[in-house]
Amino acid sequence: MTITKDMTMGDILAIDMNKMAGILIESGMHCVGCPSHAFESLGEAAAVHGIDVDDLLAKLNAAIAE
């Protein structure tokens, strides 16, 4: 499985809640508990938070490759 910027935050968290939430929070995205995370894409959330989505994708995908 590969995480993409079009995946919803909810789908990403469903892969591995603890691992994915940790990476998102470390990256400055503290919205993992936000009700809209089920509908907002990673790309949209990254843009709102001023986070480079490509860097974040690299971290998330490296974590699931482990």
N, CA, C, O and CB atoms as a CASP TS submission, in Angstrom:
PFRMAT TS
TARGET T0000
AUTHOR 0000-0000-0000
METHOD Language model
MODEL 1
PARENT N/A
ATOM      1  N   MET     1       0.838  -1.183   0.000  1.00  0.00           N
ATOM      2  CA  MET     1       0.000   0.000   0.000  1.00  0.00           C
ATOM      3  C   MET     1       0.881   1.245   0.000  1.00  0.00           C
ATOM      4  O   MET     1       1.916   1.289   0.666  1.00  0.00           O
ATOM      5  CB  MET     1      -0.952  -0.001   1.216  1.00  0.00           C
ATOM      6  N   THR     2       0.468   2.227  -0.737  1.00  0.00           N
ATOM      7  CA  THR     2       1.169   3.506  -0.791  1.00  0.00           C
ATOM      8  C   THR     2       0.184   4.614  -0.438  1.00  0.00           C
ATOM      9  O   THR     2      -0.920   4.678  -0.979  1.00  0.00           O
ATOM     10  CB  THR     2       1.802   3.747  -2.201  1.00  0.00           C
ATOM     11  N   ILE     3       0.598   5.477   0.473  1.00  0.00           N
ATOM     12  CA  ILE     3      -0.223   6.617   0.855  1.00  0.00           C
ATOM     13  C   ILE     3      -0.047   7.708  -0.197  1.00  0.00           C
ATOM     14  O   ILE     3       1.066   7.993  -0.638  1.00  0.00           O
ATOM     15  CB  ILE     3       0.157   7.138   2.278  1.00  0.00           C
ATOM     16  N   THR     4      -1.165   8.312  -0.589  1.00  0.00           N
ATOM     17  CA  THR     4      -1.125   9.410  -1.558  1.00  0.00           C
ATOM     18  C   THR     4      -1.736  10.657  -0.934  1.00  0.00           C
ATOM     19  O   THR     4      -2.413  10.579   0.091  1.00  0.00           O
ATOM     20  CB  THR     4      -1.876   9.029  -2.865  1.00  0.00           C
ATOM     21  N   LYS     5      -1.494  11.801  -1.552  1.00  0.00           N
ATOM     22  CA  LYS     5      -2.025  13.059  -1.023  1.00  0.00           C
ATOM     23  C   LYS     5      -3.536  13.158  -1.172  1.00  0.00           C
ATOM     24  O   LYS     5      -4.160  14.025  -0.560  1.00  0.00           O
ATOM     25  CB  LYS     5      -1.370  14.232  -1.719  1.00  0.00           C
ATOM     26  N   ASP     6      -4.134  12.284  -1.976  1.00  0.00           N
ATOM     27  CA  ASP     6      -5.582  12.296  -2.175  1.00  0.00           C
ATOM     28  C   ASP     6      -6.330  11.434  -1.161  1.00  0.00           C
ATOM     29  O   ASP     6      -7.558  11.485  -1.091  1.00  0.00           O
ATOM     30  CB  ASP     6      -5.908  11.827  -3.568  1.00  0.00           C
ATOM     31  N   MET     7      -5.605  10.650  -0.385  1.00  0.00           N
ATOM     32  CA  MET     7      -6.241   9.818   0.640  1.00  0.00           C
ATOM     33  C   MET     7      -6.739  10.703   1.776  1.00  0.00           C
ATOM     34  O   MET     7      -6.132  11.722   2.104  1.00  0.00           O
ATOM     35  CB  MET     7      -5.254   8.743   1.178  1.00  0.00           C
ATOM     36  N   THR     8      -7.863  10.288   2.370  1.00  0.00           N
ATOM     37  CA  THR     8      -8.363  11.060   3.503  1.00  0.00           C
ATOM     38  C   THR     8      -7.508  10.787   4.734  1.00  0.00           C
ATOM     39  O   THR     8      -6.859   9.748   4.848  1.00  0.00           O
ATOM     40  CB  THR     8      -9.844  10.723   3.786  1.00  0.00           C
ATOM     41  N   MET     9      -7.527  11.740   5.638  1.00  0.00           N
ATOM     42  CA  MET     9      -6.809  11.574   6.890  1.00  0.00           C
ATOM     43  C   MET     9      -7.330  10.343   7.631  1.00  0.00           C
ATOM     44  O   MET     9      -6.555   9.610   8.245  1.00  0.00           O
ATOM     45  CB  MET     9      -6.944  12.836   7.765  1.00  0.00           C
ATOM     46  N   GLY    10      -8.632  10.120   7.574  1.00  0.00           N
ATOM     47  CA  GLY    10      -9.228   8.958   8.228  1.00  0.00           C
ATOM     48  C   GLY    10      -8.693   7.650   7.679  1.00  0.00           C
ATOM     49  O   GLY    10      -8.414   6.722   8.438  1.00  0.00           O
ATOM     50  N   ASP    11      -8.548   7.569   6.355  1.00  0.00           N
ATOM     51  CA  ASP    11      -8.013   6.354   5.729  1.00  0.00           C
ATOM     52  C   ASP    11      -6.557   6.122   6.133  1.00  0.00           C
ATOM     53  O   ASP    11      -6.142   4.986   6.362  1.00  0.00           O
ATOM     54  CB  ASP    11      -8.127   6.446   4.197  1.00  0.00           C
ATOM     55  N   ILE    12      -5.796   7.193   6.216  1.00  0.00           N
ATOM     56  CA  ILE    12      -4.385   7.082   6.601  1.00  0.00           C
ATOM     57  C   ILE    12      -4.272   6.627   8.051  1.00  0.00           C
ATOM     58  O   ILE    12      -3.463   5.755   8.367  1.00  0.00           O
ATOM     59  CB  ILE    12      -3.652   8.433   6.404  1.00  0.00           C
ATOM     60  N   LEU    13      -5.071   7.207   8.923  1.00  0.00           N
ATOM     61  CA  LEU    13      -5.036   6.820  10.332  1.00  0.00           C
ATOM     62  C   LEU    13      -5.492   5.381  10.525  1.00  0.00           C
ATOM     63  O   LEU    13      -5.034   4.712  11.451  1.00  0.00           O
ATOM     64  CB  LEU    13      -5.907   7.756  11.159  1.00  0.00           C
ATOM     65  N   ALA    14      -6.387   4.892   9.668  1.00  0.00           N
ATOM     66  CA  ALA    14      -6.875   3.518   9.773  1.00  0.00           C
ATOM     67  C   ALA    14      -5.790   2.492   9.459  1.00  0.00           C
ATOM     68  O   ALA    14      -5.901   1.335   9.866  1.00  0.00           O
ATOM     69  CB  ALA    14      -8.052   3.315   8.844  1.00  0.00           C
ATOM     70  N   ILE    15      -4.756   2.895   8.749  1.00  0.00           N
ATOM     71  CA  ILE    15      -3.661   1.975   8.416  1.00  0.00           C
ATOM     72  C   ILE    15      -2.949   1.531   9.690  1.00  0.00           C
ATOM     73  O   ILE    15      -2.728   0.340   9.906  1.00  0.00           O
ATOM     74  CB  ILE    15      -2.654   2.643   7.440  1.00  0.00           C
ATOM     75  N   ASP    16      -2.599   2.490  10.520  1.00  0.00           N
ATOM     76  CA  ASP    16      -1.936   2.219  11.803  1.00  0.00           C
ATOM     77  C   ASP    16      -2.054   3.496  12.623  1.00  0.00           C
ATOM     78  O   ASP    16      -1.226   4.400  12.511  1.00  0.00           O
ATOM     79  CB  ASP    16      -0.411   1.779  11.614  1.00  0.00           C
ATOM     80  N   MET    17      -3.082   3.557  13.439  1.00  0.00           N
ATOM     81  CA  MET    17      -3.415   4.784  14.174  1.00  0.00           C
ATOM     82  C   MET    17      -2.213   5.351  14.922  1.00  0.00           C
ATOM     83  O   MET    17      -1.905   6.534  14.776  1.00  0.00           O
ATOM     84  CB  MET    17      -4.548   4.515  15.156  1.00  0.00           C
ATOM     85  N   ASN    18      -1.539   4.547  15.709  1.00  0.00           N
ATOM     86  CA  ASN    18      -0.445   5.059  16.534  1.00  0.00           C
ATOM     87  C   ASN    18       0.724   5.568  15.692  1.00  0.00           C
ATOM     88  O   ASN    18       1.239   6.660  15.930  1.00  0.00           O
ATOM     89  CB  ASN    18       0.041   3.975  17.481  1.00  0.00           C
ATOM     90  N   LYS    19       1.131   4.782  14.724  1.00  0.00           N
ATOM     91  CA  LYS    19       2.288   5.155  13.910  1.00  0.00           C
ATOM     92  C   LYS    19       1.990   6.376  13.043  1.00  0.00           C
ATOM     93  O   LYS    19       2.783   7.316  12.997  1.00  0.00           O
ATOM     94  CB  LYS    19       2.715   3.982  13.028  1.00  0.00           C
ATOM     95  N   MET    20       0.852   6.361  12.360  1.00  0.00           N
ATOM     96  CA  MET    20       0.514   7.460  11.461  1.00  0.00           C
ATOM     97  C   MET    20       0.231   8.749  12.245  1.00  0.00           C
ATOM     98  O   MET    20       0.669   9.828  11.847  1.00  0.00           O
ATOM     99  CB  MET    20      -0.703   7.084  10.598  1.00  0.00           C
ATOM    100  N   ALA    21      -0.499   8.633  13.357  1.00  0.00           N
ATOM    101  CA  ALA    21      -0.813   9.821  14.168  1.00  0.00           C
ATOM    102  C   ALA    21       0.472  10.436  14.702  1.00  0.00           C
ATOM    103  O   ALA    21       0.610  11.659  14.725  1.00  0.00           O
ATOM    104  CB  ALA    21      -1.766   9.459  15.341  1.00  0.00           C
ATOM    105  N   GLY    22       1.412   9.600  15.132  1.00  0.00           N
ATOM    106  CA  GLY    22       2.685  10.112  15.638  1.00  0.00           C
ATOM    107  C   GLY    22       3.434  10.924  14.601  1.00  0.00           C
ATOM    108  O   GLY    22       3.958  11.996  14.905  1.00  0.00           O
ATOM    109  N   ILE    23       3.487  10.423  13.386  1.00  0.00           N
ATOM    110  CA  ILE    23       4.187  11.125  12.303  1.00  0.00           C
ATOM    111  C   ILE    23       3.471  12.427  11.965  1.00  0.00           C
ATOM    112  O   ILE    23       4.113  13.461  11.778  1.00  0.00           O
ATOM    113  CB  ILE    23       4.288  10.231  11.046  1.00  0.00           C
ATOM    114  N   LEU    24       2.157  12.379  11.888  1.00  0.00           N
ATOM    115  CA  LEU    24       1.390  13.583  11.563  1.00  0.00           C
ATOM    116  C   LEU    24       1.581  14.653  12.635  1.00  0.00           C
ATOM    117  O   LEU    24       1.789  15.824  12.316  1.00  0.00           O
ATOM    118  CB  LEU    24      -0.102  13.246  11.411  1.00  0.00           C
ATOM    119  N   ILE    25       1.511  14.259  13.891  1.00  0.00           N
ATOM    120  CA  ILE    25       1.681  15.215  14.986  1.00  0.00           C
ATOM    121  C   ILE    25       3.093  15.786  15.001  1.00  0.00           C
ATOM    122  O   ILE    25       3.271  16.993  15.161  1.00  0.00           O
ATOM    123  CB  ILE    25       1.371  14.551  16.331  1.00  0.00           C
ATOM    124  N   GLU    26       4.099  14.929  14.835  1.00  0.00           N
ATOM    125  CA  GLU    26       5.496  15.398  14.782  1.00  0.00           C
ATOM    126  C   GLU    26       5.712  16.387  13.645  1.00  0.00           C
ATOM    127  O   GLU    26       6.565  17.270  13.738  1.00  0.00           O
ATOM    128  CB  GLU    26       6.453  14.211  14.621  1.00  0.00           C
ATOM    129  N   SER    27       4.950  16.242  12.586  1.00  0.00           N
ATOM    130  CA  SER    27       5.093  17.110  11.418  1.00  0.00           C
ATOM    131  C   SER    27       4.345  18.424  11.568  1.00  0.00           C
ATOM    132  O   SER    27       4.433  19.290  10.698  1.00  0.00           O
ATOM    133  CB  SER    27       4.609  16.397  10.186  1.00  0.00           C
ATOM    134  N   GLY    28       3.610  18.583  12.661  1.00  0.00           N
ATOM    135  CA  GLY    28       2.885  19.823  12.904  1.00  0.00           C
ATOM    136  C   GLY    28       1.419  19.767  12.558  1.00  0.00           C
ATOM    137  O   GLY    28       0.728  20.785  12.588  1.00  0.00           O
ATOM    138  N   MET    29       0.941  18.588  12.232  1.00  0.00           N
ATOM    139  CA  MET    29      -0.460  18.425  11.886  1.00  0.00           C
ATOM    140  C   MET    29      -1.179  17.841  13.101  1.00  0.00           C
ATOM    141  O   MET    29      -1.256  16.624  13.268  1.00  0.00           O
ATOM    142  CB  MET    29      -0.634  17.511  10.625  1.00  0.00           C
ATOM    143  N   HIS    30      -1.696  18.716  13.930  1.00  0.00           N
ATOM    144  CA  HIS    30      -2.320  18.304  15.186  1.00  0.00           C
ATOM    145  C   HIS    30      -3.814  18.070  15.047  1.00  0.00           C
ATOM    146  O   HIS    30      -4.539  18.054  16.042  1.00  0.00           O
ATOM    147  CB  HIS    30      -2.071  19.340  16.247  1.00  0.00           C
ATOM    148  N   CYS    31      -4.270  17.889  13.830  1.00  0.00           N
ATOM    149  CA  CYS    31      -5.704  17.757  13.585  1.00  0.00           C
ATOM    150  C   CYS    31      -6.154  16.307  13.518  1.00  0.00           C
ATOM    151  O   CYS    31      -7.240  16.030  13.008  1.00  0.00           O
ATOM    152  CB  CYS    31      -6.074  18.459  12.305  1.00  0.00           C
ATOM    153  N   VAL    32      -5.357  15.381  14.013  1.00  0.00           N
ATOM    154  CA  VAL    32      -5.722  13.968  13.892  1.00  0.00           C
ATOM    155  C   VAL    32      -7.009  13.635  14.646  1.00  0.00           C
ATOM    156  O   VAL    32      -7.659  12.638  14.333  1.00  0.00           O
ATOM    157  CB  VAL    32      -4.588  13.095  14.404  1.00  0.00           C
ATOM    158  N   GLY    33      -7.385  14.439  15.622  1.00  0.00           N
ATOM    159  CA  GLY    33      -8.625  14.215  16.341  1.00  0.00           C
ATOM    160  C   GLY    33      -9.777  15.080  15.852  1.00  0.00           C
ATOM    161  O   GLY    33     -10.883  15.003  16.387  1.00  0.00           O
ATOM    162  N   CYS    34      -9.530  15.885  14.860  1.00  0.00           N
ATOM    163  CA  CYS    34     -10.534  16.794  14.317  1.00  0.00           C
ATOM    164  C   CYS    34     -11.628  15.994  13.612  1.00  0.00           C
ATOM    165  O   CYS    34     -11.323  15.049  12.885  1.00  0.00           O
ATOM    166  CB  CYS    34      -9.887  17.810  13.341  1.00  0.00           C
ATOM    167  N   PRO    35     -12.882  16.351  13.811  1.00  0.00           N
ATOM    168  CA  PRO    35     -13.974  15.612  13.161  1.00  0.00           C
ATOM    169  C   PRO    35     -13.891  15.603  11.632  1.00  0.00           C
ATOM    170  O   PRO    35     -14.377  14.665  11.000  1.00  0.00           O
ATOM    171  CB  PRO    35     -15.294  16.202  13.577  1.00  0.00           C
ATOM    172  N   SER    36     -13.292  16.618  11.037  1.00  0.00           N
ATOM    173  CA  SER    36     -13.237  16.659   9.565  1.00  0.00           C
ATOM    174  C   SER    36     -12.141  15.771   8.991  1.00  0.00           C
ATOM    175  O   SER    36     -12.022  15.665   7.771  1.00  0.00           O
ATOM    176  CB  SER    36     -13.023  18.085   9.095  1.00  0.00           C
ATOM    177  N   HIS    37     -11.341  15.133   9.835  1.00  0.00           N
ATOM    178  CA  HIS    37     -10.250  14.314   9.304  1.00  0.00           C
ATOM    179  C   HIS    37     -10.757  13.143   8.469  1.00  0.00           C
ATOM    180  O   HIS    37     -10.021  12.614   7.636  1.00  0.00           O
ATOM    181  CB  HIS    37      -9.392  13.795  10.441  1.00  0.00           C
ATOM    182  N   ALA    38     -11.988  12.739   8.678  1.00  0.00           N
ATOM    183  CA  ALA    38     -12.538  11.630   7.906  1.00  0.00           C
ATOM    184  C   ALA    38     -12.831  12.022   6.463  1.00  0.00           C
ATOM    185  O   ALA    38     -12.962  11.154   5.600  1.00  0.00           O
ATOM    186  CB  ALA    38     -13.801  11.119   8.562  1.00  0.00           C
ATOM    187  N   PHE    39     -12.935  13.319   6.195  1.00  0.00           N
ATOM    188  CA  PHE    39     -13.314  13.785   4.861  1.00  0.00           C
ATOM    189  C   PHE    39     -12.230  14.588   4.164  1.00  0.00           C
ATOM    190  O   PHE    39     -12.271  14.751   2.944  1.00  0.00           O
ATOM    191  CB  PHE    39     -14.551  14.612   4.953  1.00  0.00           C
ATOM    192  N   GLU    40     -11.267  15.090   4.912  1.00  0.00           N
ATOM    193  CA  GLU    40     -10.232  15.957   4.356  1.00  0.00           C
ATOM    194  C   GLU    40      -9.061  15.116   3.842  1.00  0.00           C
ATOM    195  O   GLU    40      -8.613  14.189   4.517  1.00  0.00           O
ATOM    196  CB  GLU    40      -9.746  16.973   5.418  1.00  0.00           C
ATOM    197  N   SER    41      -8.575  15.440   2.662  1.00  0.00           N
ATOM    198  CA  SER    41      -7.441  14.690   2.120  1.00  0.00           C
ATOM    199  C   SER    41      -6.152  15.152   2.784  1.00  0.00           C
ATOM    200  O   SER    41      -6.089  16.235   3.365  1.00  0.00           O
ATOM    201  CB  SER    41      -7.349  14.860   0.585  1.00  0.00           C
ATOM    202  N   LEU    42      -5.142  14.327   2.690  1.00  0.00           N
ATOM    203  CA  LEU    42      -3.833  14.684   3.242  1.00  0.00           C
ATOM    204  C   LEU    42      -3.315  15.950   2.573  1.00  0.00           C
ATOM    205  O   LEU    42      -2.745  16.815   3.239  1.00  0.00           O
ATOM    206  CB  LEU    42      -2.822  13.524   3.059  1.00  0.00           C
ATOM    207  N   GLY    43      -3.506  16.063   1.275  1.00  0.00           N
ATOM    208  CA  GLY    43      -3.057  17.253   0.552  1.00  0.00           C
ATOM    209  C   GLY    43      -3.737  18.510   1.038  1.00  0.00           C
ATOM    210  O   GLY    43      -3.094  19.547   1.201  1.00  0.00           O
ATOM    211  N   GLU    44      -5.041  18.426   1.270  1.00  0.00           N
ATOM    212  CA  GLU    44      -5.787  19.585   1.774  1.00  0.00           C
ATOM    213  C   GLU    44      -5.336  19.957   3.179  1.00  0.00           C
ATOM    214  O   GLU    44      -5.123  21.133   3.476  1.00  0.00           O
ATOM    215  CB  GLU    44      -7.296  19.298   1.767  1.00  0.00           C
ATOM    216  N   ALA    45      -5.191  18.965   4.039  1.00  0.00           N
ATOM    217  CA  ALA    45      -4.783  19.223   5.417  1.00  0.00           C
ATOM    218  C   ALA    45      -3.371  19.804   5.471  1.00  0.00           C
ATOM    219  O   ALA    45      -3.101  20.714   6.255  1.00  0.00           O
ATOM    220  CB  ALA    45      -4.856  17.934   6.245  1.00  0.00           C
ATOM    221  N   ALA    46      -2.480  19.285   4.647  1.00  0.00           N
ATOM    222  CA  ALA    46      -1.108  19.795   4.613  1.00  0.00           C
ATOM    223  C   ALA    46      -1.100  21.258   4.163  1.00  0.00           C
ATOM    224  O   ALA    46      -0.366  22.077   4.715  1.00  0.00           O
ATOM    225  CB  ALA    46      -0.227  18.932   3.670  1.00  0.00           C
ATOM    226  N   ALA    47      -1.907  21.576   3.174  1.00  0.00           N
ATOM    227  CA  ALA    47      -1.962  22.957   2.681  1.00  0.00           C
ATOM    228  C   ALA    47      -2.468  23.907   3.759  1.00  0.00           C
ATOM    229  O   ALA    47      -1.934  25.004   3.921  1.00  0.00           O
ATOM    230  CB  ALA    47      -2.859  23.049   1.441  1.00  0.00           C
ATOM    231  N   VAL    48      -3.490  23.495   4.494  1.00  0.00           N
ATOM    232  CA  VAL    48      -4.054  24.323   5.557  1.00  0.00           C
ATOM    233  C   VAL    48      -3.014  24.595   6.645  1.00  0.00           C
ATOM    234  O   VAL    48      -2.964  25.684   7.218  1.00  0.00           O
ATOM    235  CB  VAL    48      -5.293  23.643   6.163  1.00  0.00           C
ATOM    236  N   HIS    49      -2.188  23.586   6.917  1.00  0.00           N
ATOM    237  CA  HIS    49      -1.195  23.696   7.989  1.00  0.00           C
ATOM    238  C   HIS    49       0.176  24.181   7.507  1.00  0.00           C
ATOM    239  O   HIS    49       1.109  24.289   8.303  1.00  0.00           O
ATOM    240  CB  HIS    49      -1.038  22.361   8.667  1.00  0.00           C
ATOM    241  N   GLY    50       0.302  24.471   6.220  1.00  0.00           N
ATOM    242  CA  GLY    50       1.571  24.955   5.683  1.00  0.00           C
ATOM    243  C   GLY    50       2.674  23.916   5.717  1.00  0.00           C
ATOM    244  O   GLY    50       3.841  24.248   5.926  1.00  0.00           O
ATOM    245  N   ILE    51       2.307  22.657   5.510  1.00  0.00           N
ATOM    246  CA  ILE    51       3.259  21.544   5.565  1.00  0.00           C
ATOM    247  C   ILE    51       3.516  21.039   4.151  1.00  0.00           C
ATOM    248  O   ILE    51       2.592  20.920   3.347  1.00  0.00           O
ATOM    249  CB  ILE    51       2.728  20.394   6.474  1.00  0.00           C
ATOM    250  N   ASP    52       4.777  20.744   3.857  1.00  0.00           N
ATOM    251  CA  ASP    52       5.149  20.194   2.547  1.00  0.00           C
ATOM    252  C   ASP    52       4.609  18.775   2.439  1.00  0.00           C
ATOM    253  O   ASP    52       5.092  17.875   3.125  1.00  0.00           O
ATOM    254  CB  ASP    52       6.701  20.214   2.341  1.00  0.00           C
ATOM    255  N   VAL    53       3.621  18.571   1.591  1.00  0.00           N
ATOM    256  CA  VAL    53       2.961  17.271   1.487  1.00  0.00           C
ATOM    257  C   VAL    53       3.912  16.194   0.976  1.00  0.00           C
ATOM    258  O   VAL    53       3.773  15.033   1.362  1.00  0.00           O
ATOM    259  CB  VAL    53       1.751  17.369   0.570  1.00  0.00           C
ATOM    260  N   ASP    54       4.859  16.534   0.132  1.00  0.00           N
ATOM    261  CA  ASP    54       5.790  15.534  -0.391  1.00  0.00           C
ATOM    262  C   ASP    54       6.706  15.003   0.702  1.00  0.00           C
ATOM    263  O   ASP    54       6.978  13.803   0.752  1.00  0.00           O
ATOM    264  CB  ASP    54       6.623  16.126  -1.526  1.00  0.00           C
ATOM    265  N   ASP    55       7.185  15.881   1.578  1.00  0.00           N
ATOM    266  CA  ASP    55       8.009  15.437   2.706  1.00  0.00           C
ATOM    267  C   ASP    55       7.197  14.551   3.644  1.00  0.00           C
ATOM    268  O   ASP    55       7.678  13.522   4.118  1.00  0.00           O
ATOM    269  CB  ASP    55       8.576  16.647   3.475  1.00  0.00           C
ATOM    270  N   LEU    56       5.971  14.962   3.901  1.00  0.00           N
ATOM    271  CA  LEU    56       5.104  14.192   4.783  1.00  0.00           C
ATOM    272  C   LEU    56       4.788  12.824   4.186  1.00  0.00           C
ATOM    273  O   LEU    56       4.795  11.821   4.900  1.00  0.00           O
ATOM    274  CB  LEU    56       3.812  14.958   5.059  1.00  0.00           C
ATOM    275  N   LEU    57       4.513  12.774   2.899  1.00  0.00           N
ATOM    276  CA  LEU    57       4.260  11.498   2.229  1.00  0.00           C
ATOM    277  C   LEU    57       5.462  10.568   2.335  1.00  0.00           C
ATOM    278  O   LEU    57       5.302   9.367   2.553  1.00  0.00           O
ATOM    279  CB  LEU    57       3.910  11.730   0.759  1.00  0.00           C
ATOM    280  N   ALA    58       6.652  11.112   2.184  1.00  0.00           N
ATOM    281  CA  ALA    58       7.858  10.295   2.289  1.00  0.00           C
ATOM    282  C   ALA    58       7.964   9.671   3.680  1.00  0.00           C
ATOM    283  O   ALA    58       8.307   8.495   3.806  1.00  0.00           O
ATOM    284  CB  ALA    58       9.110  11.139   1.985  1.00  0.00           C
ATOM    285  N   LYS    59       7.676  10.438   4.708  1.00  0.00           N
ATOM    286  CA  LYS    59       7.736   9.920   6.089  1.00  0.00           C
ATOM    287  C   LYS    59       6.675   8.847   6.328  1.00  0.00           C
ATOM    288  O   LYS    59       6.958   7.796   6.903  1.00  0.00           O
ATOM    289  CB  LYS    59       7.553  11.068   7.102  1.00  0.00           C
ATOM    290  N   LEU    60       5.467   9.122   5.885  1.00  0.00           N
ATOM    291  CA  LEU    60       4.376   8.178   6.100  1.00  0.00           C
ATOM    292  C   LEU    60       4.616   6.873   5.349  1.00  0.00           C
ATOM    293  O   LEU    60       4.423   5.791   5.903  1.00  0.00           O
ATOM    294  CB  LEU    60       3.050   8.795   5.666  1.00  0.00           C
ATOM    295  N   ASN    61       5.032   6.971   4.101  1.00  0.00           N
ATOM    296  CA  ASN    61       5.271   5.773   3.309  1.00  0.00           C
ATOM    297  C   ASN    61       6.476   4.983   3.791  1.00  0.00           C
ATOM    298  O   ASN    61       6.490   3.756   3.698  1.00  0.00           O
ATOM    299  CB  ASN    61       5.457   6.143   1.868  1.00  0.00           C
ATOM    300  N   ALA    62       7.485   5.670   4.304  1.00  0.00           N
ATOM    301  CA  ALA    62       8.637   4.965   4.893  1.00  0.00           C
ATOM    302  C   ALA    62       8.196   4.179   6.121  1.00  0.00           C
ATOM    303  O   ALA    62       8.672   3.070   6.361  1.00  0.00           O
ATOM    304  CB  ALA    62       9.764   5.964   5.273  1.00  0.00           C
ATOM    305  N   ALA    63       7.294   4.754   6.886  1.00  0.00           N
ATOM    306  CA  ALA    63       6.829   4.091   8.106  1.00  0.00           C
ATOM    307  C   ALA    63       6.039   2.827   7.797  1.00  0.00           C
ATOM    308  O   ALA    63       6.176   1.834   8.512  1.00  0.00           O
ATOM    309  CB  ALA    63       5.973   5.042   8.928  1.00  0.00           C
ATOM    310  N   ILE    64       5.226   2.837   6.763  1.00  0.00           N
ATOM    311  CA  ILE    64       4.456   1.621   6.456  1.00  0.00           C
ATOM    312  C   ILE    64       5.312   0.591   5.724  1.00  0.00           C
ATOM    313  O   ILE    64       4.948  -0.584   5.660  1.00  0.00           O
ATOM    314  CB  ILE    64       3.223   1.970   5.608  1.00  0.00           C
ATOM    315  N   ALA    65       6.435   1.019   5.176  1.00  0.00           N
ATOM    316  CA  ALA    65       7.339   0.070   4.513  1.00  0.00           C
ATOM    317  C   ALA    65       8.158  -0.725   5.529  1.00  0.00           C
ATOM    318  O   ALA    65       8.714  -1.773   5.199  1.00  0.00           O
ATOM    319  CB  ALA    65       8.279   0.814   3.552  1.00  0.00           C
ATOM    320  N   GLU    66       8.233  -0.224   6.771  1.00  0.00           N
ATOM    321  CA  GLU    66       9.018  -0.905   7.812  1.00  0.00           C
ATOM    322  C   GLU    66       8.387  -2.216   8.213  1.00  0.00           C
ATOM    323  O   GLU    66       8.915  -2.918   9.076  1.00  0.00           O
ATOM    324  CB  GLU    66       9.169  -0.015   9.037  1.00  0.00           C
TER
END
